[in-house]
Amino acid sequence: MINSNYKRLNLRSRINAKLSKRVDLSLNVAPSYTKTETPSTNFIDFYRTPSFMPVRHTEETAALTGKAIGSWARGSDFSNIMYTREDGTQVKASPFNTSNNNPKSLMDTEERFKEDYNLQANSSINVQIMKGLTFTTSNGFYIKYRQNNEYRNYESRKDEESAMGTYKNRLYVDLLSENTLNYIGKKGKHDYAALLGYTAQTTSETTASIVGLGFPTDYVHTLNAATSFDVSQTNTIKFRTAMMSALARVNYSYADKYLVSASLRTDGSSLFADGKQWGWFPSVSLGWRASEEAFLKGVSWLNMLKLRASFGVTGNNNIPANSYYNLLYASNYALGSGTGALIPGLGKTTSTKGNHDITWEQTYEYNAGIDFSALDNRISLTLEGYYSITKQLLFKQPVVSFMGYSDYWNNIGRIRNSGIEIELNTHNIRTKNFEWTTSFNLSSNFNKLLELSGEERLISTGERNETYLAQVGHRAISFFGYKTDGVYLNQADLDASPHLASATPGSLKIVDINDDGVINDKDRTVIGNPFPKATWGISNTFRWKGFDLYFLIQGVSGLDVFNGDGYYTESKKFNRNYVKDRWISAEYPGDGRTPTVGSAGISWEFTDYMIEDGSFVALRDVVLGYTFDKKKLKKAGLNSLRLYASGQNLLYFWGKSYRGINPEARVTTGSYSSPLVNGYQRGGFPIQSTVNIGFELNF
């Protein structure tokens, strides 16, 4: 992929020292640098552009459009000009009427670079106060400095559009101090441990942005060459957050058979207002190692059987800083006599209202599981089931417009999650020179919306006005719209079926859900599920003498995606997945399910016609390696040497109804950052298959 590059340089250093018999010191430092170049346009623009249009004007297209040979070709160059038919007649047409430039020109006339400078460091001191009692203090920091440099040439995107340069930086500093007092004791068959802890964390973030315009030349991209600046996009932002925690935990076991653990922690977050900052989060777990009981000691093939159950409460404070404030932004005031004068000031111009009552979101979770191993640990199995209720959901709730705001953060609603997780590991073959192991995991989750602040349902929309439903008693999110039953095959079929006034033969046939003979909003229903029914993976590792082979297959099944690529006219006209077997006429109806291009009636995005199967199976990872014999390496002064070749996504399969190029792609910004909007994709890049060759050398 052009203009898609990634470079990374990292270093790790670790020092362990014993300062005395009772004091140990550990120091870790890990600096890194990355530079990323990203494309200036998404993939869909490439296949939206018709193939008749060259990247740069040829001699023939230059003669047709009057543009210079070798200049970038644009859709607008071919609009409103005379074309000669095969019979010699002429017609004025616009085969690709767009003001945008072709995507290859965007790639070559825009640059986007991101550089990250990271430094992570941590030091810990462990002091043994007395037998069984130790004090540990761990203090560290994480610093990340990011620079974004972007430049857009003159007329890069549209005619007469000014060149634009953008510089952004972000400094993020995270300081963390963790201090614990641990006690471990044993008396007879009784084992016990206790922990007291205190943590403090503070994060600060500073960002700056400046946008320059009117560059006299595209050869100089630095902002000192700009002749003007966009004030609306030039700003600095600073904020700081902090959290304090206290925790306690007690563990007890009897004869290594009966296990009990209980803990309590309290967290205080500056993201909430005074009186709402602290949350309490208890947990307790029980375990029974049944394989240690006398009645199972004689079972020779059984190595371990453990039953366990737990309950715990966890918190979530993932909201933007200052969400409980009504923030002030730059605003102009009209003051003075007559027409007055604009005086700069500050005002509550934000669209989000502050809420001093928001506090921690809390999840109450129950778990039960079985751990099992047998046949000399050749087979091990873990089964786990969970059930959780999340209360006081942190959600950006819409408000009525007369309040002067569009939304505000609030604690509303309850969601239930339940599911199972399975993990199976087997040693299939184990000999002196050959070994084969297999690992399999499967998880399945089901959610249900239990409460929504007194509302029965909430409807959200995306960029194409596609609709998402959150309804009490159902899944947290569902695709919502009209079901279709193929297309109207002919005029008689149209006349005999309920339909919109704009419908024609060949357009999508809408199902009359409530059988009232009318197609309207009452016929909208659930048309898809963005959540997978199952996520699974299976890996195999083979070792024969010095050779090793590893491969991982992953899969997701039972979910739907909303493929926004079908919104574009070019997809409907040129993409084979959308035009194959389409309706042409009553005599040539195609497969009876694919609508004609440019058909009237309902827009596709309001129906299940753009809901597709998001399931996939991928050969996610393959590694083949060879490790040289250590005895032979010692003669060369080496400790170990391994050669390897690896590949990712070498095979990839998806569902028959999927018409895109990447079922894993999702849009997660803008309206799609809401917890009640999920499953939408548009313009995703293809799945990338990569191959790496390398070596690991230790002296």
Secondary structure, DSSP 8 states (H G I E B T S, - for coil): -TT-EEEEEE--EEEEEE-SSSEEEEEEEEEEEEEEE--SS-THHHHHS-TTS-SB--HHHHHHH---TTSB-BGGGGSSEEEE-TTS-EEEE-TT--SSB-HHHHHHHEEEEEEEEEEEEEEEEEEEEETTEEEEEEEEEEEEEEEEEEEE-TTSSSTT---EEEEEEEEEEEEEEEEEEEEEEEETTEEEEEEEEEEEEEEEEEEEEEEEE--S-TT--SGGG-SEE-GGG-EEEEEEEEEEEEEEEEEEEETTTEEEEEEEEEEEETTS-TTSSEEEEEEEEEEEEGGGSHHHHT-TTEEEEEEEEEEEEEEE--S-TTTTS---EEEEEEESSTT-EEEEEEE---SEE--TT---EEEEEEEEEEEEEETTTTEEEEEEEEEEEEES-EEEEE--GGGS-SEEEEE--EEEEEEEEEEEEEEEEE-SSEEEEEEEEEEEEEEEEEE-TT-SEEEEE-TT--EEEEETTS-S-EEEEB-EEEE--SHHHHHTS---TT--TTSEEE--TT-SS--SGGG-EEEE--S-SEEEEEEEEEEETTEEEEEEEEEEES-EEEEGGGGSHHHHHH-HHHHTTB---SS--TTSSB--TT--SS-GGGBGGGEEE--EEEEEEEEEEEE--HHHHHTTT-SEEEEEEEEEEEEEEE-TT--SS-TT----SGGGGSTT---EE-S------EEEEEEEEE-
